[in-house]
Amino acid sequence: MAAIQYYDVILKPVITEKSMAGMSEKKYTFLVHPEANKTMIKEAVEKMFEGTKVAKVNTMNQVGKTKRRGMVYGKTAKTKKAIVQLTEDSKDIEIFAGL
């Protein structure tokens, strides 16, 4: 396995009703690299978004769903999701500002 850099850790933000409701409590949801751990996610958020301080990180692994196309069965890709809680004195993350 090659070393994962901080800019490879966060893949994209998750935009759902539940994740948008959590933004009022400074909780942001991201899809992250499947091999990233909590300290790597914390470091990546603090480096990518200036002025943010992470209080805690919760992660969850989502298994791929079984899908069928005709008689052939397959699986979708497994993903890892992280919910990042920022501290009270931290700046907000700007990519969510216009949503």
C-alpha positions as CSV (number, residue, x, y, z in Angstrom):
1,M,0.0,0.0,0.0
2,A,1.3,3.4,-0.9
3,A,1.3,6.1,1.7
4,I,-2.0,8.1,1.7
5,Q,-1.4,11.9,1.5
6,Y,-3.8,14.2,3.3
7,Y,-5.3,15.4,0.0
8,D,-6.2,11.8,-0.9
9,V,-8.1,11.1,2.3
10,I,-11.2,13.2,1.7
11,L,-13.0,12.1,-1.5
12,K,-16.2,14.2,-1.5
13,P,-18.8,15.7,0.8
14,V,-22.0,13.9,1.5
15,I,-25.0,16.1,0.6
16,T,-28.2,14.7,2.2
17,E,-31.0,16.1,4.4
18,K,-29.5,14.5,7.5
19,S,-26.0,15.8,6.8
20,M,-27.3,19.3,6.1
21,A,-29.2,19.3,9.4
22,G,-25.9,18.4,11.3
23,M,-24.2,21.4,9.9
24,S,-26.0,23.6,12.4
25,E,-24.1,21.7,15.1
26,K,-20.8,21.9,13.2
27,K,-20.9,18.3,12.0
28,Y,-19.8,17.7,8.5
29,T,-20.0,14.4,6.6
30,F,-17.5,13.2,4.0
31,L,-16.8,10.1,1.9
32,V,-13.2,9.2,2.7
33,H,-10.5,6.7,1.5
34,P,-11.4,3.2,2.8
35,E,-8.0,2.8,4.4
36,A,-7.9,6.1,6.2
37,N,-8.1,6.1,10.0
38,K,-9.5,8.8,12.3
39,T,-6.2,10.6,12.9
40,M,-5.6,10.8,9.1
41,I,-9.1,12.2,8.6
42,K,-8.6,14.8,11.4
43,E,-5.3,15.9,10.0
44,A,-6.7,16.2,6.4
45,V,-9.7,18.4,7.5
46,E,-7.4,20.7,9.5
47,K,-5.0,21.1,6.6
48,M,-7.5,21.4,3.7
49,F,-9.8,23.9,5.4
50,E,-7.9,26.8,7.1
51,G,-9.0,27.8,10.6
52,T,-10.9,24.6,11.4
53,K,-10.2,22.5,14.5
54,V,-11.6,19.0,14.8
55,A,-13.1,17.9,18.1
56,K,-13.9,14.3,17.1
57,V,-14.3,12.0,14.1
58,N,-16.8,9.2,13.8
59,T,-16.4,6.7,10.9
60,M,-18.5,4.0,9.4
61,N,-17.8,1.4,6.7
62,Q,-20.6,0.8,4.2
63,V,-20.6,-2.6,2.5
64,G,-21.4,-2.8,-1.2
65,K,-25.0,-3.6,-2.3
66,T,-25.7,-6.7,-4.3
67,K,-27.1,-5.7,-7.7
68,R,-28.4,-7.8,-10.6
69,R,-28.2,-7.2,-14.3
70,G,-30.0,-9.9,-16.1
71,M,-28.8,-13.2,-14.6
72,V,-25.5,-11.9,-13.5
73,Y,-25.0,-10.8,-9.8
74,G,-22.4,-8.3,-8.8
75,K,-21.6,-5.9,-6.0
76,T,-21.3,-2.1,-5.9
77,A,-18.1,-0.6,-4.3
78,K,-17.8,-0.5,-0.6
79,T,-17.3,3.0,0.9
80,K,-16.2,4.7,4.1
81,K,-18.0,7.7,5.6
82,A,-16.7,10.1,8.2
83,I,-18.7,12.5,10.4
84,V,-16.4,15.3,11.6
85,Q,-17.3,17.4,14.6
86,L,-15.7,20.8,14.8
87,T,-14.9,22.7,18.0
88,E,-17.1,25.7,19.0
89,D,-14.4,28.3,18.2
90,S,-13.6,26.8,14.8
91,K,-14.4,28.4,11.5
92,D,-17.1,26.8,9.3
93,I,-16.2,24.8,6.2
94,E,-16.8,27.0,3.2
95,I,-17.7,24.4,0.6
96,F,-21.0,23.9,2.3
97,A,-21.8,27.7,2.6
98,G,-23.8,28.0,-0.7
99,L,-26.0,24.9,-0.2
